[in-house]
């Protein structure tokens, strides 16, 4: 099991990478979808960043209660 310091290090790296990806998306056209009401929107970047975090979290630790 990883230490808290190691988790912190990886989480910070992932946040920086997510920020880089989001800033890069400003140059591209986004697909915007409405969820349950007109005020609840989601973009393809939202979905991509969510998958990015989930993938990294799963690859880091197989222990469900770890995060």
Rosetta silent file (secondary structure, phi, psi, omega in degrees, C-alpha in Angstrom):
SEQUENCE: XXXXXXXXXXXXXXXXXXXXXXXXXXXXXXXXXXXXXXXXXXXXXXXXXXXXXXXXXXXXXXXXXXX
SCORE:     score description
SCORE:     0.000 S_00000001
   1 L     0.000  139.979 -176.982    0.000    0.000    0.000 S_00000001
   2 L   -78.488  155.275  178.704    1.296    3.458   -0.897 S_00000001
   3 L   -80.788  165.105  178.225    2.071    6.131    1.635 S_00000001
   4 H   -62.133  -38.932  179.273    0.104    9.349    2.003 S_00000001
   5 H   -62.768  -42.019  178.758    3.098   11.264    0.658 S_00000001
   6 H   -65.436  -42.542  176.983    3.208    9.066   -2.433 S_00000001
   7 H   -59.623  -43.972 -179.831   -0.551    9.494   -2.974 S_00000001
   8 H   -60.960  -43.979 -179.784   -0.137   13.263   -2.646 S_00000001
   9 H   -60.442  -48.731 -179.795    2.691   13.302   -5.179 S_00000001
  10 H   -65.715  -42.171  179.911    0.713   11.346   -7.759 S_00000001
  11 H   -59.684  -40.623  178.738   -2.481   13.339   -7.194 S_00000001
  12 H   -66.417  -40.707  176.941   -0.590   16.587   -7.824 S_00000001
  13 H   -62.351  -42.262  179.819    0.950   15.194  -11.008 S_00000001
  14 H   -65.107  -39.248  178.585   -2.478   14.093  -12.234 S_00000001
  15 H   -65.162  -40.096  177.172   -3.980   17.512  -11.507 S_00000001
  16 H   -63.136  -43.596  178.173   -1.209   19.222  -13.475 S_00000001
  17 H   -63.067  -42.657  178.491   -1.754   16.854  -16.395 S_00000001
  18 H   -61.708  -41.299  177.389   -5.513   17.429  -16.248 S_00000001
  19 H   -62.129  -41.018  177.562   -4.907   21.193  -16.299 S_00000001
  20 H   -62.041  -43.763  179.419   -2.654   20.834  -19.329 S_00000001
  21 H   -65.029  -41.263  179.086   -5.311   18.818  -21.117 S_00000001
  22 H   -64.933  -44.244  178.697   -8.024   21.323  -20.249 S_00000001
  23 H   -62.483  -37.681  177.626   -5.966   24.285  -21.454 S_00000001
  24 H   -64.718  -30.422 -178.722   -5.247   22.437  -24.710 S_00000001
  25 H   -70.445  -16.854  179.448   -8.982   21.922  -25.182 S_00000001
  26 L   -65.166  -19.177 -179.256   -9.504   25.687  -25.381 S_00000001
  27 L   -91.566   -3.957 -177.414   -8.127   25.500  -28.925 S_00000001
  28 L  -119.642  161.547  177.949  -10.612   22.848  -30.044 S_00000001
  29 L   -78.067  132.220  179.732  -14.345   22.707  -30.510 S_00000001
  30 L   -97.070  146.258  170.729  -16.130   21.101  -27.570 S_00000001
  31 L   -92.995  121.013 -177.529  -19.156   18.853  -27.748 S_00000001
  32 E  -112.116  128.212  179.179  -21.624   20.077  -25.148 S_00000001
  33 E  -119.437  150.821  175.515  -24.461   17.878  -23.923 S_00000001
  34 E   -94.508  135.150  177.477  -27.327   18.609  -21.598 S_00000001
  35 L   -83.961 -114.370 -175.220  -27.789   16.243  -18.686 S_00000001
  36 L   -86.098  -20.538  177.195  -31.095   16.248  -16.809 S_00000001
  37 L  -148.528  165.601 -175.470  -31.926   19.939  -17.258 S_00000001
  38 L   -61.091  -18.924  179.742  -30.743   22.900  -19.394 S_00000001
  39 L   -92.522   -1.909 -177.374  -28.524   24.208  -16.590 S_00000001
  40 L  -112.705   93.848 -175.060  -26.659   20.914  -16.168 S_00000001
  41 E  -109.478  153.109  175.958  -24.115   20.678  -18.997 S_00000001
  42 E  -141.007  141.405  178.636  -21.224   18.327  -19.675 S_00000001
  43 E  -109.292  167.167  175.807  -18.531   18.495  -22.351 S_00000001
  44 H   -62.590  -30.128  176.585  -16.448   15.822  -23.999 S_00000001
  45 H   -69.333  -39.247  175.927  -13.482   17.250  -22.028 S_00000001
  46 H   -55.301  -48.475 -179.248  -15.383   16.798  -18.747 S_00000001
  47 H   -64.098  -41.707 -179.490  -15.894   13.159  -19.610 S_00000001
  48 H   -64.661  -41.719  179.542  -12.298   12.731  -20.746 S_00000001
  49 H   -67.629  -38.808  177.703  -10.827   14.268  -17.590 S_00000001
  50 H   -61.630  -43.729  178.369  -13.092   12.127  -15.423 S_00000001
  51 H   -65.043  -38.652  178.270  -11.883    8.992  -17.246 S_00000001
  52 H   -58.577  -49.067  179.425   -8.271   10.176  -16.927 S_00000001
  53 H   -64.765  -42.640 -179.213   -8.566   10.476  -13.131 S_00000001
  54 H   -62.641  -43.713  179.906  -10.434    7.172  -12.789 S_00000001
  55 H   -62.335  -46.927 -179.856   -7.847    5.310  -14.884 S_00000001
  56 H   -65.042  -40.816  179.390   -4.919    6.735  -12.933 S_00000001
  57 H   -62.933  -44.469  179.690   -6.564    6.078   -9.589 S_00000001
  58 H   -64.918  -39.483 -178.028   -7.303    2.455  -10.545 S_00000001
  59 H   -72.148  -22.929 -177.931   -3.789    1.857  -11.840 S_00000001
  60 H   -77.981  -40.501 -177.975   -2.282    3.303   -8.672 S_00000001
  61 L  -150.680  134.213  177.992   -4.071    1.105   -6.208 S_00000001
  62 L   -88.362   -1.828 -178.814   -6.407   -1.850   -6.436 S_00000001
  63 L   -84.337  114.120 -174.036   -7.620   -1.219   -2.875 S_00000001
  64 H   -58.659  -38.030 -176.821  -11.143    0.314   -3.115 S_00000001
  65 H   -84.090    1.268 -176.988  -11.014    2.215    0.185 S_00000001
  66 H   -61.517  -39.145  179.785   -7.588    3.621   -0.623 S_00000001
  67 L  -104.462    0.000    0.000   -9.072    6.817   -2.107 S_00000001
